Amino acid sequence: MKFMKQGKLSLRVMKKKIMSNNRSSFSFLRDSKLSVFIDIRDSEWNSIISDAQTLCIRAAHAAFSLAKSDIKKGEASVVLADDRFVKDLNLRYRGLNKSTNVLAFASLDFPEPSFGFFPVQLGDIIISRETTVTEAQIEEKTVTSHVCHLVVHGMLHLLGFDHQEEEDIAKMEALETECLKILDVPDPYNLQKRDS
Protein backbone atom coordinates (compact mmCIF):
# COMPACT_ATOMS: atom_id res chain seq x y z
CA MET A 1 0.00 0.00 0.00
CA LYS A 2 1.67 3.13 -1.18
CA PHE A 3 0.91 6.78 -0.44
CA MET A 4 1.79 9.34 -3.07
CA LYS A 5 2.63 12.90 -2.07
CA GLN A 6 4.55 13.76 -5.22
CA GLY A 7 3.45 13.47 -8.81
CA LYS A 8 -0.18 14.05 -7.92
CA LEU A 9 -2.88 13.27 -10.42
CA SER A 10 -5.82 15.61 -9.99
CA LEU A 11 -9.32 14.24 -10.20
CA ARG A 12 -10.01 16.39 -13.26
CA VAL A 13 -6.88 15.13 -15.05
CA MET A 14 -7.77 11.56 -14.13
CA LYS A 15 -11.35 12.01 -15.38
CA LYS A 16 -10.08 13.44 -18.66
CA LYS A 17 -7.66 10.53 -19.14
CA ILE A 18 -10.30 7.99 -18.15
CA MET A 19 -13.03 9.46 -20.34
CA SER A 20 -10.74 9.30 -23.36
CA ASN A 21 -10.35 5.54 -22.82
CA ASN A 22 -13.36 3.79 -24.32
CA ARG A 23 -12.48 0.49 -22.57
CA SER A 24 -13.41 1.94 -19.19
CA SER A 25 -16.62 1.59 -17.28
CA PHE A 26 -17.36 4.36 -14.86
CA SER A 27 -19.79 5.31 -12.16
CA PHE A 28 -20.18 8.45 -10.11
CA LEU A 29 -22.00 8.82 -6.81
CA ARG A 30 -22.53 12.25 -5.33
CA ASP A 31 -24.04 12.93 -1.96
CA SER A 32 -23.86 15.88 0.39
CA LYS A 33 -20.45 14.90 1.85
CA LEU A 34 -18.45 12.76 -0.55
CA SER A 35 -18.55 12.29 -4.28
CA VAL A 36 -16.87 9.13 -5.51
CA PHE A 37 -15.91 8.54 -9.12
CA ILE A 38 -15.31 4.88 -10.01
CA ASP A 39 -13.44 3.79 -13.12
CA ILE A 40 -13.23 0.11 -13.94
CA ARG A 41 -10.29 0.41 -16.31
CA ASP A 42 -9.71 -3.37 -16.38
CA SER A 43 -12.91 -5.24 -17.31
CA GLU A 44 -11.64 -8.42 -15.59
CA TRP A 45 -12.71 -6.81 -12.30
CA ASN A 46 -16.33 -7.43 -13.33
CA SER A 47 -15.77 -11.20 -13.33
CA ILE A 48 -14.10 -11.13 -9.91
CA ILE A 49 -16.44 -8.87 -7.93
CA SER A 50 -20.14 -8.81 -8.76
CA ASP A 51 -20.70 -5.11 -7.96
CA ALA A 52 -17.27 -3.54 -7.68
CA GLN A 53 -18.58 0.00 -8.03
CA THR A 54 -20.93 -0.22 -5.05
CA LEU A 55 -18.27 -2.02 -3.00
CA CYS A 56 -15.70 0.74 -3.60
CA ILE A 57 -18.20 3.52 -2.97
CA ARG A 58 -19.31 1.97 0.35
CA ALA A 59 -15.69 1.50 1.47
CA ALA A 60 -14.75 5.09 0.55
CA HIS A 61 -17.77 6.46 2.40
CA ALA A 62 -16.99 4.38 5.49
CA ALA A 63 -13.44 5.74 5.65
CA PHE A 64 -14.54 9.31 4.96
CA SER A 65 -17.21 9.27 7.66
CA LEU A 66 -15.12 7.60 10.37
CA ALA A 67 -11.97 9.63 9.75
CA LYS A 68 -13.65 12.66 11.35
CA SER A 69 -11.95 15.09 9.02
CA ASP A 70 -12.69 18.82 8.98
CA ILE A 71 -13.50 18.45 5.29
CA LYS A 72 -17.22 19.03 4.82
CA LYS A 73 -17.41 17.99 1.17
CA GLY A 74 -14.90 15.98 -0.82
CA GLU A 75 -14.34 14.25 -4.14
CA ALA A 76 -12.27 11.14 -4.75
CA SER A 77 -11.78 8.64 -7.52
CA VAL A 78 -11.15 4.92 -7.37
CA VAL A 79 -9.60 3.28 -10.41
CA LEU A 80 -9.73 -0.51 -10.69
CA ALA A 81 -6.84 -1.28 -13.02
CA ASP A 82 -4.40 -4.05 -13.88
CA ASP A 83 -0.76 -4.60 -12.90
CA ARG A 84 0.54 -3.02 -16.08
CA PHE A 85 -1.29 0.26 -15.44
CA VAL A 86 -0.23 0.39 -11.77
CA LYS A 87 3.34 -0.58 -12.63
CA ASP A 88 3.50 2.32 -15.11
CA LEU A 89 2.27 4.79 -12.48
CA ASN A 90 4.63 3.34 -9.86
CA LEU A 91 7.58 3.76 -12.22
CA ARG A 92 6.55 7.22 -13.39
CA TYR A 93 5.85 8.72 -9.95
CA ARG A 94 7.90 6.62 -7.53
CA GLY A 95 10.75 5.29 -9.67
CA LEU A 96 9.81 1.68 -8.85
CA ASN A 97 9.55 -0.65 -11.84
CA LYS A 98 7.00 -3.01 -10.29
CA SER A 99 3.33 -3.19 -9.52
CA THR A 100 1.80 -2.79 -6.08
CA ASN A 101 -1.65 -3.44 -4.65
CA VAL A 102 -2.76 0.19 -4.25
CA LEU A 103 -1.48 3.67 -4.96
CA ALA A 104 -3.02 6.75 -3.34
CA PHE A 105 -2.37 10.08 -5.05
CA ALA A 106 -3.40 12.72 -2.53
CA SER A 107 -4.34 16.10 -3.95
CA LEU A 108 -3.51 17.73 -0.63
CA ASP A 109 -0.47 17.34 1.57
CA PHE A 110 -2.82 17.81 4.50
CA PRO A 111 -6.61 18.09 4.69
CA GLU A 112 -8.08 21.58 4.41
CA PRO A 113 -11.67 22.57 5.11
CA SER A 114 -13.90 23.02 2.08
CA PHE A 115 -15.31 26.45 1.45
CA GLY A 116 -18.78 27.20 0.19
CA PHE A 117 -20.30 24.78 -2.25
CA PHE A 118 -17.06 23.50 -3.73
CA PRO A 119 -15.84 20.06 -2.65
CA VAL A 120 -12.20 19.43 -1.79
CA GLN A 121 -10.52 17.22 -4.38
CA LEU A 122 -9.03 14.54 -2.15
CA GLY A 123 -7.26 12.57 -4.85
CA ASP A 124 -7.14 9.19 -6.57
CA ILE A 125 -6.92 5.60 -5.39
CA ILE A 126 -5.66 3.08 -7.97
CA ILE A 127 -5.93 -0.67 -7.27
CA SER A 128 -4.19 -3.41 -9.25
CA ARG A 129 -6.26 -6.52 -10.03
CA GLU A 130 -3.54 -9.19 -10.34
CA THR A 131 -1.61 -8.10 -7.26
CA THR A 132 -4.80 -7.79 -5.20
CA VAL A 133 -6.07 -11.23 -6.23
CA THR A 134 -2.69 -12.84 -5.51
CA GLU A 135 -2.46 -11.22 -2.07
CA ALA A 136 -6.02 -12.28 -1.21
CA GLN A 137 -5.17 -15.88 -2.11
CA ILE A 138 -1.93 -15.85 -0.11
CA GLU A 139 -3.63 -14.25 2.90
CA GLU A 140 -6.62 -16.61 2.57
CA LYS A 141 -9.27 -13.92 2.37
CA THR A 142 -11.82 -12.96 -0.23
CA VAL A 143 -10.93 -10.52 -2.98
CA THR A 144 -13.97 -8.49 -1.95
CA SER A 145 -12.64 -8.13 1.61
CA HIS A 146 -9.18 -7.21 0.35
CA VAL A 147 -10.52 -4.58 -2.06
CA CYS A 148 -12.59 -3.04 0.76
CA HIS A 149 -9.44 -2.85 2.86
CA LEU A 150 -7.40 -1.29 0.05
CA VAL A 151 -10.06 1.36 -0.67
CA VAL A 152 -10.36 2.21 3.03
CA HIS A 153 -6.56 2.33 3.35
CA GLY A 154 -6.21 4.53 0.28
CA MET A 155 -9.01 6.85 1.37
CA LEU A 156 -7.37 7.36 4.75
CA HIS A 157 -4.15 8.33 2.96
CA LEU A 158 -6.11 10.86 0.89
CA LEU A 159 -7.39 12.31 4.17
CA GLY A 160 -3.85 12.76 5.50
CA PHE A 161 -3.28 9.57 7.49
CA ASP A 162 0.07 7.84 7.18
CA HIS A 163 1.92 4.85 8.63
CA GLN A 164 5.54 5.91 8.86
CA GLU A 165 5.76 5.99 12.68
CA GLU A 166 4.64 3.29 15.14
CA GLU A 167 2.02 5.57 16.69
CA ASP A 168 0.62 6.43 13.26
CA ILE A 169 0.57 2.76 12.27
CA ALA A 170 -1.50 1.83 15.32
CA LYS A 171 -3.91 4.73 14.77
CA MET A 172 -4.38 3.97 11.08
CA GLU A 173 -4.82 0.22 11.59
CA ALA A 174 -7.39 0.82 14.33
CA LEU A 175 -9.36 3.16 12.08
CA GLU A 176 -9.14 0.74 9.15
CA THR A 177 -10.40 -2.09 11.37
CA GLU A 178 -13.31 0.07 12.57
CA CYS A 179 -14.24 0.98 8.98
CA LEU A 180 -14.04 -2.63 7.84
CA LYS A 181 -16.22 -3.76 10.74
CA ILE A 182 -18.99 -1.48 9.45
CA LEU A 183 -18.57 -3.14 6.04
CA ASP A 184 -18.70 -6.66 7.59
CA VAL A 185 -15.09 -7.31 6.63
CA PRO A 186 -12.92 -9.29 9.08
CA ASP A 187 -10.04 -7.51 10.78
CA PRO A 188 -7.08 -7.93 8.40
CA TYR A 189 -4.60 -7.32 11.23
CA ASN A 190 -5.83 -10.13 13.45
CA LEU A 191 -5.10 -13.55 11.98
CA GLN A 192 -7.41 -15.38 14.40
CA LYS A 193 -10.40 -13.24 13.47
CA ARG A 194 -9.56 -13.44 9.76
CA ASP A 195 -9.37 -17.23 9.74
CA SER A 196 -12.64 -17.79 11.62
ZIUR-V432036 format. One record per residue. N is the residue number from 1. RES is the residue in three letters. SS is DSSP state (helix for helix, strand for strand, loop for the rest). OMEGA is omega as a letter, one per 30 degrees, with the letter a starting at -180 (* if undefined). Layout:
n = (N N)
res = (RES RES)
ss = (SS SS)
omega = (OMEGA OMEGA)
This chain:
n = (1 2 3 4 5 6 7 8 9 10 11 12 13 14 15 16 17 18 19 20 21 22 23 24 25 26 27 28 29 30 31 32 33 34 35 36 37 38 39 40 41 42 43 44 45 46 47 48 49 50 51 52 53 54 55 56 57 58 59 60 61 62 63 64 65 66 67 68 69 70 71 72 73 74 75 76 77 78 79 80 81 82 83 84 85 86 87 88 89 90 91 92 93 94 95 96 97 98 99 100 101 102 103 104 105 106 107 108 109 110 111 112 113 114 115 116 117 118 119 120 121 122 123 124 125 126 127 128 129 130 131 132 133 134 135 136 137 138 139 140 141 142 143 144 145 146 147 148 149 150 151 152 153 154 155 156 157 158 159 160 161 162 163 164 165 166 167 168 169 170 171 172 173 174 175 176 177 178 179 180 181 182 183 184 185 186 187 188 189 190 191 192 193 194 195 196)
res = (MET LYS PHE MET LYS GLN GLY LYS LEU SER LEU ARG VAL MET LYS LYS LYS ILE MET SER ASN ASN ARG SER SER PHE SER PHE LEU ARG ASP SER LYS LEU SER VAL PHE ILE ASP ILE ARG ASP SER GLU TRP ASN SER ILE ILE SER ASP ALA GLN THR LEU CYS ILE ARG ALA ALA HIS ALA ALA PHE SER LEU ALA LYS SER ASP ILE LYS LYS GLY GLU ALA SER VAL VAL LEU ALA ASP ASP ARG PHE VAL LYS ASP LEU ASN LEU ARG TYR ARG GLY LEU ASN LYS SER THR ASN VAL LEU ALA PHE ALA SER LEU ASP PHE PRO GLU PRO SER PHE GLY PHE PHE PRO VAL GLN LEU GLY ASP ILE ILE ILE SER ARG GLU THR THR VAL THR GLU ALA GLN ILE GLU GLU LYS THR VAL THR SER HIS VAL CYS HIS LEU VAL VAL HIS GLY MET LEU HIS LEU LEU GLY PHE ASP HIS GLN GLU GLU GLU ASP ILE ALA LYS MET GLU ALA LEU GLU THR GLU CYS LEU LYS ILE LEU ASP VAL PRO ASP PRO TYR ASN LEU GLN LYS ARG ASP SER)
ss = (loop strand strand strand loop loop loop loop loop loop helix helix helix helix helix helix helix helix helix loop loop loop loop loop strand strand strand strand strand strand loop loop loop strand strand strand strand strand strand strand loop loop loop loop helix helix helix helix loop loop loop helix helix helix helix helix helix helix helix helix helix helix helix helix helix helix loop loop loop loop loop loop loop strand strand strand strand strand strand strand strand loop helix helix helix helix helix helix helix helix helix helix helix helix loop loop loop loop loop loop loop strand strand strand strand strand loop loop loop loop loop loop loop loop loop loop loop loop loop strand strand strand strand strand strand strand strand strand helix helix helix helix helix helix helix helix helix helix loop loop loop loop helix helix helix helix helix helix helix helix helix helix helix helix helix helix helix helix loop loop loop loop loop loop loop helix helix helix helix helix helix helix helix helix helix helix helix helix helix helix helix helix loop loop loop loop loop loop loop loop helix helix helix helix helix loop)
omega = (a l a l a l a l l l a l a l a l a a l a a l a l a a a l l l a a a l a l a l l a l a l l a l a a a l a a l l a l l a l l l a a a a a l l l a a l a l l l l l l a l a a l a l l l a l a a a l a a l l l a a l l l a l a l l a l l l a l a a l l l a l a l a a a a a a l l l l l l a a l l a l l l a l l a a l l a l l l l l a l l a a l a a a l l a a a l l l l a l l a l l a a l l l a a a a a l a a a *)
